[in-house]
């Protein structure tokens, strides 16, 4: 259970606040601002309590120097700036906020959203900005890139009593399932063979990470991880002695260590990396196995590479192909979940796609009669079982 301090900042232990694996502090500061911070790497609630108290005292001293609580923002741009400073959002989220603020609004004589007075802010303006910025994108992209940042900003204003609570309704999303590769394993082999045989070009801007491209594609196809999970993998999670990956996942509010078996091809590829690669990764890229900071850096070379090979492929299709191949091989959803990074068997069912060949073989079994010889063999087998059982009872 979370414990409330005498300073109005609350400390959440790992797993208590939306399943976060580290401690979280949350509450209202002395200057009236609402704050919620994830203490990355902190798992001890006592240590988090001392950090929360120190953070509150620093904010209290800053409020005394400034002479009280901050004034109400005048425009949506000022509100967004205070939101960014208070939440300390990541650079990727800040990019969405900056793009949203620069959106021109036709309903307000092409005035930018950041210049709109705070009293005139409404969800209709956010929807108009989303339509302007992401005209050719799907509803899911507009919700994520425009409406979600707008909702976070206006809810931050409501927490500080600068605006009434505003409900931001997103665009209706049509759930489109990620397809499998058109030729299944044959397409996967084509991509892997092309990546293994490709040589870096002189004009290739990203040729420094070229040796890892084959390893990344092999990992996606053989382990079935998401692209972001794969890029976050560190050498501290790689156990080459036992052929396992040591991962931490959140299950029902608590952090659970999960050991995932390596595919033999992935084990061989990791073991054959140049000597000293782990030390180099520790120096240059925070001990991560792969050199790309995020999935966007992967897409820069992956899209032209797939176009050159002639295979339509996105990283999430490898996860679908992984689950579908295991399902067609007769593995249960529980087995598929335990061999990759799924946390629920219900999620596995959304990734399995059955090929037409497997469906044709399955439907051919309907109405098939047993031959007289097969019926006689089954009857004699049943008689032998009954005879053995009667002898045991006697």
Secondary structure, 3 states (H helix, E strand, C coil): CCEECCCCEEEECCCCCCCCCCCEEEEECCCCCEEEEECCCCCCHHHHHHHHHHHHHHHHHHHHHHCCCCCCCCEHHHHHHHHHHHHCCCHHHHHHHHHHHCCEEHHHCCEEHHHCEHHHCCHHHHHHHHHHHCCCCCHHHHHHHHHHHHHHHHHHHHHCCCCCCCCCCCCCCCCCCCCCCCCCHHHHHHHHHHHHHCCCCCCCCCHHHCHHHHHHHHHHHHHCCCHHHHHCCEHHHEECCCCEEEEEEEECCEEEEEEEECCHHHHHHHHCCCCCHHHHHHHHCCCECCCCCCHHHHHHHHHHHHHHHCCCCCHHHHHHHHHHHHHHCCCCHHHHHHHCCCCCHHHHHCCCCCCHHHHHHHHCCCCCCCCHHHHHHHHHHHHHHHHHHHHHHC
